[in-house]
Amino acid sequence: MTLEFNPLTSILSIFGALGVAGLIGWIKKARLVALVPKTFSYSELTESGHGQLVEIAVFNRGWKTEDTIDVTMNPTLSYQMLGANSQDVKVEKNRLKISRVGPADEITTLLIVEKGTFQLGDILQIVSKESKGIIVSKAEEIGLTGPQRIQAVVYLVIMLLTIGAIVYFFSQITGYSSASQNEPPPAITKKDDLPVKVGDWNIEEHYRSKDNSLYQGLLKNEIKFTVGTAHSKGDSTLVPVRMTNTGASPLLVTLSMNSNASAGRIPSYELRSSEITLAANQTIERSIRVIIPIRSSEVDRSVYMEVFIRSIDGETLQMKQIYTVK
């Protein structure tokens, strides 16, 4: 007896196996999320009355308990915990530490923030013992819990089986040839004209516009900022940044850096180089000294960089980067 080879069955089997593996990985994937749902601009709990009340919520949307959660925030601001819905929360300088967050659980902390205005971008990163989390600006971006993912997968499988049955039924009726069955699907081109990240720099949403000439200059490589190799002597580290402007107009640039260990050891004015003139068709380099302990974790070896650019027409652009000193 001769077995008949069916190309459509083989293709569906391969894609089915890949799809099942991808769905299982998506269901099991750890998902740690930080959200700032509310901020209050004034508080009578501070002496000046100008401190902020900031609510930070940390969600675990995965299947396993997340241990040793560390939320790193802008080190130039000061933080004091007012309350939390768990006793496993504490604040150490610019780091919010949580012992554990269970599956599909949420830990909410209320902080008093002073010495500046707290924004979503002031949450620099969130990590746990086994995974790296994400920072979102809206509750809709938090994502599904483990059980909700399974429910979504069940709906998807039912839909795919239904579509597969319909396709197979019509292929048998119309007698599609083997060549037509193996014809690859048309290529789908996904285009993002306004990327969040340009090189290693993160651009905030309100600067990402086709009408912002500075942002468009970054995309066209007319404006480039490249972090060079850091040079350390003891725990004093010099970090260089090369700035290039191949456009027709000069730019004013403010470069600032910070690290967890720099607070209290280096004056704030030494952590910033302000109003640097970057002429047309010019490349210059500026370096800023920060403190990186010789023996330190990856978080403490992070340098928090910020670049603010202003054109002669008054147009502005701000971008940020977390650079890890090797």
C-alpha positions in Angstrom: 0.0 0.0 0.0 1.4 3.4 -1.0 1.0 6.4 1.3 0.0 9.6 -0.5 2.0 12.6 0.4 -0.1 15.7 1.1 2.0 19.0 1.2 -0.8 20.9 2.9 -0.8 18.5 5.8 3.0 18.7 6.2 3.0 22.5 6.2 0.1 22.7 8.7 1.9 20.2 11.0 5.1 22.2 11.0 3.4 25.5 11.7 1.2 23.9 14.2 4.2 22.5 16.2 5.9 25.9 16.1 2.7 27.7 17.2 2.1 25.4 20.1 5.7 25.9 21.3 5.4 29.6 21.0 2.0 29.7 22.9 3.4 27.5 25.7 6.4 29.9 26.0 4.1 32.9 26.1 1.9 31.4 28.8 4.9 30.5 31.0 6.7 33.8 30.4 7.4 35.9 33.6 5.9 39.3 33.5 6.8 41.9 36.1 5.2 45.3 35.5 5.5 48.7 37.2 2.7 51.4 36.9 2.3 54.9 38.3 -1.5 55.3 38.3 -1.6 58.5 40.3 0.5 61.5 41.4 -0.5 64.4 43.6 1.4 67.6 43.0 1.2 69.0 46.5 1.3 67.5 50.0 0.9 69.0 53.4 2.9 66.1 54.8 6.1 67.9 53.7 7.6 71.0 55.3 7.5 73.0 52.1 4.1 71.8 51.0 5.5 71.2 47.5 6.4 67.5 47.8 4.5 65.0 45.6 2.5 62.0 46.7 3.2 59.2 44.2 1.5 55.9 44.0 3.6 53.1 42.4 2.0 49.7 41.7 4.0 46.6 40.9 2.2 43.7 39.3 3.2 40.0 38.8 1.3 38.7 35.7 3.3 35.5 35.6 2.8 32.0 37.0 5.6 32.0 39.6 6.3 34.2 42.7 8.7 37.0 41.9 11.4 37.4 44.6 13.7 40.3 45.5 12.1 43.0 43.4 14.1 46.1 43.0 12.6 49.3 41.5 15.3 51.8 40.7 14.2 55.5 40.5 15.8 58.8 39.7 18.7 59.3 42.2 18.4 63.1 42.1 15.0 63.0 43.9 14.4 62.0 47.6 11.8 59.4 48.6 10.0 58.5 51.8 7.4 55.7 52.1 4.1 56.8 53.4 2.3 53.4 53.2 1.9 50.1 51.3 -0.5 47.2 51.1 2.3 44.8 52.2 4.8 44.6 55.0 7.4 43.3 52.5 8.1 46.8 51.1 10.9 49.2 52.0 12.6 52.2 50.5 16.4 52.6 50.5 17.6 55.9 48.9 16.3 55.8 45.3 15.3 52.1 45.4 12.0 50.6 46.2 12.5 47.0 47.4 9.9 44.3 47.7 10.6 40.9 49.1 8.1 39.0 47.0 5.0 39.4 44.8 2.8 36.3 44.3 1.3 35.2 40.9 -1.5 37.5 39.7 -0.8 39.7 42.7 -0.2 43.5 43.1 1.8 45.5 45.6 0.9 49.2 45.8 3.2 51.8 47.6 2.5 55.4 48.4 5.7 57.6 48.4 6.4 61.2 49.3 8.8 62.6 46.6 10.8 65.8 47.1 13.6 67.8 45.4 11.9 67.8 42.0 9.0 66.7 40.0 8.4 63.0 39.6 7.5 61.6 36.2 7.0 58.2 34.7 10.5 58.4 33.2 12.0 58.6 36.7 11.4 54.9 37.2 14.6 53.7 35.6 14.2 50.0 35.8 12.5 47.1 37.6 14.2 43.8 38.2 13.6 40.7 40.3 15.8 37.7 41.2 15.0 35.9 37.9 13.5 38.5 35.5 13.5 42.0 34.2 10.3 43.9 34.3 8.7 46.6 32.2 7.4 50.1 33.0 4.0 51.1 31.5 2.0 54.4 31.5 -1.5 53.0 31.3 -3.4 50.2 33.1 -4.4 48.7 29.7 -0.7 48.0 29.1 -0.3 45.8 32.2 -1.2 42.6 30.3 -3.0 39.4 31.1 -2.6 37.1 34.1 -1.6 33.4 33.6 -5.2 32.1 33.7 -6.3 34.9 31.3 -3.5 33.9 28.9 -4.8 30.3 28.9 -8.3 31.5 28.1 -7.0 33.6 25.2 -5.0 30.6 23.9 -8.1 28.4 24.0 -10.1 30.9 22.0 -7.2 31.2 19.5 -7.0 27.4 19.1 -10.7 27.1 18.5 -10.6 29.9 15.9 -7.6 28.3 14.1 -9.2 24.9 14.0 -12.3 26.4 12.5 -10.4 28.3 9.9 -8.3 25.2 9.1 -11.4 23.1 8.6 -13.0 25.7 6.3 -9.8 26.0 4.2 -9.5 22.2 4.0 -13.1 21.8 3.0 -12.9 24.3 0.1 -9.5 23.0 -1.0 -11.1 19.6 -1.5 -14.0 21.0 -3.4 -12.0 23.3 -5.7 -9.1 20.8 -6.1 -6.2 23.1 -5.4 -3.0 21.9 -7.0 0.1 21.0 -4.9 1.9 24.1 -6.3 -0.8 26.5 -5.2 -1.0 24.9 -1.8 2.8 25.4 -1.3 2.8 29.0 -2.6 4.2 31.2 0.2 1.9 33.8 1.7 2.5 37.5 0.7 5.2 39.2 2.7 3.8 41.6 5.4 5.9 44.6 6.0 5.6 46.1 9.4 6.7 49.8 9.4 7.2 52.0 12.4 7.8 55.6 11.3 8.2 56.8 14.9 10.4 54.4 16.9 10.7 54.8 20.6 14.4 53.9 20.6 17.0 55.5 18.3 20.3 53.7 18.7 20.6 53.2 22.5 18.6 56.3 23.3 14.9 56.3 24.5 12.8 59.1 23.1 9.6 60.2 25.1 6.3 60.1 23.2 5.7 63.9 22.9 9.0 64.4 21.1 8.4 61.6 18.5 6.8 63.5 15.7 7.3 63.9 11.9 7.1 67.7 12.5 10.0 67.6 15.0 13.1 68.3 13.0 15.5 67.2 15.8 13.8 63.8 16.0 13.9 63.5 12.3 17.5 64.4 12.3 18.2 61.6 14.8 16.4 59.1 12.5 18.5 60.3 9.5 21.8 60.2 11.5 22.2 63.9 11.0 22.4 64.2 14.8 24.3 61.4 16.6 25.3 60.9 20.3 27.6 58.0 20.9 28.8 56.9 24.4 32.5 56.0 24.4 34.5 53.7 26.6 34.4 54.7 30.3 37.8 55.1 32.0 38.0 54.3 35.8 40.5 55.2 38.4 39.4 53.7 41.7 35.7 54.3 42.0 36.0 57.6 39.9 34.8 56.9 36.4 34.9 59.3 33.4 32.3 58.6 30.8 32.7 60.3 27.3 30.0 61.1 24.9 30.7 62.0 21.2 28.3 64.5 19.7 27.9 65.0 15.9 25.8 67.5 14.0 25.9 67.2 10.2 22.8 69.4 9.8 22.8 73.0 8.6 22.0 74.7 11.9 23.8 74.9 15.2 22.4 73.2 18.3 22.5 73.8 22.1 23.1 70.6 24.1 22.8 69.9 27.8 24.4 66.6 28.9 23.8 65.2 32.4 24.7 61.9 34.1 24.2 60.3 37.5 24.8 57.0 39.3 23.5 55.6 42.6 26.9 56.2 44.3 27.4 59.7 43.0 24.7 61.3 45.3 26.4 63.1 48.1 29.9 62.6 46.7 29.8 64.7 43.5 28.1 68.2 43.4 25.1 68.2 41.1 26.6 71.0 38.9 29.6 68.7 38.1 27.2 66.0 36.9 25.9 68.3 34.1 27.5 70.1 31.2 25.0 72.8 30.1 24.4 74.8 26.9 27.1 73.1 24.8 27.2 74.7 21.4 27.3 72.1 18.7 27.9 73.9 15.4 26.8 72.7 12.0 29.1 70.0 10.6 30.9 69.6 13.9 31.8 66.7 16.1 32.9 67.3 19.7 33.3 65.1 22.8 32.4 65.9 26.4 33.0 63.7 29.5 31.4 63.7 33.0 32.8 62.1 36.1 30.6 59.7 38.1 31.2 57.4 41.1 31.1 53.6 40.3 32.2 51.4 43.2 34.9 48.9 42.3 32.9 46.0 43.6 29.3 46.6 42.8 26.2 45.0 41.3 25.0 45.7 37.7 22.4 48.2 39.1 25.1 50.2 40.9 27.3 50.1 37.8 24.5 51.9 35.8 25.0 55.4 34.6 21.7 57.3 34.0 22.3 59.7 31.1 20.0 62.4 29.8 20.5 64.7 26.7 18.5 67.8 26.1 18.8 69.4 22.7 17.5 72.9 21.6 17.6 74.3 18.1 17.9 78.0 17.2 14.2 77.9 16.3 13.3 76.9 19.8 12.5 73.3 19.0 13.5 70.8 21.7 14.3 67.1 22.2 15.0 65.0 25.3 16.4 61.5 25.3 17.6 59.1 28.0 19.9 56.0 28.3 21.0 53.7 31.0 24.7 52.8 30.3 26.4 50.0 32.2 30.1 50.5 33.0 32.0 47.3 32.3 
